[in-house]
Amino acid sequence: MTDLLTLSQALEAIAGCSNDRDVWDRYGWVYATDGDERDARFWLSDHDAEHDDPSVEAFAAQHALSTYLEAATFADVLDVQKRQCPLSTLEDYAQALAYYSEYDAFAQVAGIDEALGEATAEARQAARALGVGRGIFAAFDVALVQCPASKVKDAARLVAAVLDVPVGRALALCRELPVELGRDLERPRAAAIAADFQAAGITLEMRGYRAFPWMDAPATVRLMPLALPPAAAAGR
């Protein structure tokens, strides 16, 4: 990535990854201009880019950038903030990043049990109702909501594999639709389930959850895809 980003764009770039491993594979360091995080410009270097690489040094010098945080640590700060306050604003994330940058420690949200480090069930449910997922990456609920009688046995075989239940139990579930196949699934897992059902010609219902409140609202779709719903609905 060679573009300078605003704070919201930097957060969305991280959210566009599938999981922590994907962040590690894509990005090495987050560079930033000096000053308030809300007004700074950020740059995410490639995973293999070294600080002393002449091209990295030249780019950083040209745009007055300095190393800010490792990309994996940057993501961790966002994740900790969101777990404590699922509907955190951009201002909240800016403050959390500034705190970590200064103190090398995660900021604690007032009213959150430090031992648990997680928002209340009510707060998580409120975020979910607004289409905001639990983590900082796109998440998906996948369900089988309709199935032709001719496909019930095929569906039962697939459901048994996904839920790790006996085929007989899966067959009963497929006759009592809907069947929840997973909640808050990472993109690769959701895609794998969708591909298996697509190959069998069976429609699934998939709902994508956005990483941050200001991103585009996701849509509930019924599809038989190899791919997931549009990136905007998935939080990219």
PyMOL commands that set and color helices and strands:
alter all, ss='L'
color gray80, all
select helices_A, chain A and resi 7-15+20-26+54-62+71-84+90-103+121-129+149-163+167-174+187-199+231-234
alter helices_A, ss='H'
color red, helices_A
select strands_A, chain A and resi 27-32+42-46+66-70+139-144+179-185+204-209+220-223
alter strands_A, ss='S'
color yellow, strands_A
deselect
rebuild
show_as cartoon
